[in-house]
Amino acid sequence: MEGDPTLRLRVFDLNCWAIRYLSKRRQERIRLIGDRLCQEGFDLVLLQEVWSEQDYSDLKAKLGGCCPYSHYFRSGVIGSGLCIFSKFPILDTLLYQYSLNGYPYMLQHGDWFCGKSVGLAVINISGIVFNVYVTHLHAEYCREKDAYLPHRVVQAEPVPVPAGTQAKAADVVLLGGDLNMHPQDVGIRLLRCWTGLRDAFTETKHFEGCEDGCTLIPNNCFTVNSELQPFPLGIRIDYILYKAGSGFTVRCEELQTTTGTAVMATLHVQRTGQPPRLVPAVPALVEVLSEARTEVRVGLQAARRQRYSSGRMALLALLLLLLQAAAALGALVGLAGGQPFPKLSFALLAFLALGVLLLATGLHLFHTIEVKMLQGTEEQMRMALGVLQERPGRS
């Protein structure tokens, strides 16, 4: 009720940039991150890109005194990189791995090999049930020609699914992570409109940190400045989002950012005894959903072209193998006057055709899956738009 004491919750979110063998001074930074967290005494710690389980174990041992409860979310080839540390007991966990996450042949980016996911931890804090989510979406790499935008939109679209279903049993929903999207990008607007999550940066009463809340800035010595050329002050891609359930209010009293990617929020949670006043922003949701559907359609067309190209390549390789098989069979039965090709060249050509066939077939299957996933998402968005547009008085 109004007279109930206010729960003060300190939340820490950080992309640790801890890729084993690749990240600069990884072990030193992990050690310093652990030291800082021990000094600050946060209630909840949400980390991304902790790719090494040894790094997680080191952090777990160091944070045992201040955050004795933790969970490491495992998925993909090298893991999701996600983990949560809590001062309070974790009652349950859930992992949702994204259906689309880049391309296996884009080795220089490597996102496909990471099990990009959204992880959920259910935590009871002073009798209040929190659904705490941590996630890391696909990187952008090139804003002018962003081939991964449809994948990020699809990744942002499923986040509301667990958030929506699990949130029915939660008093408060928190989501933190590296969303790799600017505040006005279609994916972040879709996520916020669909779930009703509030941005701690825009809601906070007191802010301290980089201008405009930027979390990826040129002053960070680990930042690749060429990626920030269009944005000399930096970009904001790391977020803490929250939503109060029925009978509760959540306020962000203070938000801090660092020259790294850390976001630190102080939230005040209080029981009200009254259901929240929900103001359905149907026109805004229709607009952003239409925009997101357009991006998914663009990705669907590109995926269909890639599926067609890989299928045609596989067919040509198969025809070449069949021609070689026919030529070899003709030589065996004496129909040909002699070996048409030197044996070594003939064998090399056969191996090359077989390799192209296997590669093209694999790509064809991959892009077929991509097409189906994008088709499914586009169909969900179409039905959602239909329902929203049929609501009376939506304007």
Salt bridges, closest charged atoms under 4 A:
GLU28 OE1 - ARG25 NE 2.96
ASP35 OD1 - LYS62 NZ 2.89
GLU40 OE1 - ARG10 NH2 3.30
GLU40 OE2 - ARG36 NE 3.06
ASP43 OD1 - LYS87 NZ 3.38
GLU49 OE2 - HIS136 NE2 3.77
GLU53 OE1 - ARG74 NH2 2.94
ASP55 OD2 - ARG26 NH1 2.49
ASP111 OD2 - LYS116 NZ 2.80
ASP111 OD2 - HIS138 ND1 3.80
GLU140 OE2 - ARG143 NH1 2.64
GLU140 OE2 - ARG152 NH2 3.83
ASP146 OD2 - ARG152 NH2 2.24
ASP178 OD2 - HIS136 NE2 3.41
ASP185 OD1 - ARG143 NH2 2.60
ASP199 OD2 - ARG236 NH2 2.87
GLU203 OE1 - ARG198 NH1 3.59
GLU253 OE2 - LYS205 NZ 3.55
GLU253 OE2 - ARG251 NE 3.07
GLU253 OE2 - HIS268 ND1 3.78
GLU291 OE1 - ARG189 NH2 2.77
GLU370 OE2 - HIS151 NE2 2.75
GLU370 OE1 - HIS367 ND1 2.94
GLU378 OE2 - ARG293 NE 2.59
GLU378 OE2 - ARG297 NE 3.40
GLU379 OE2 - ARG382 NH2 2.51
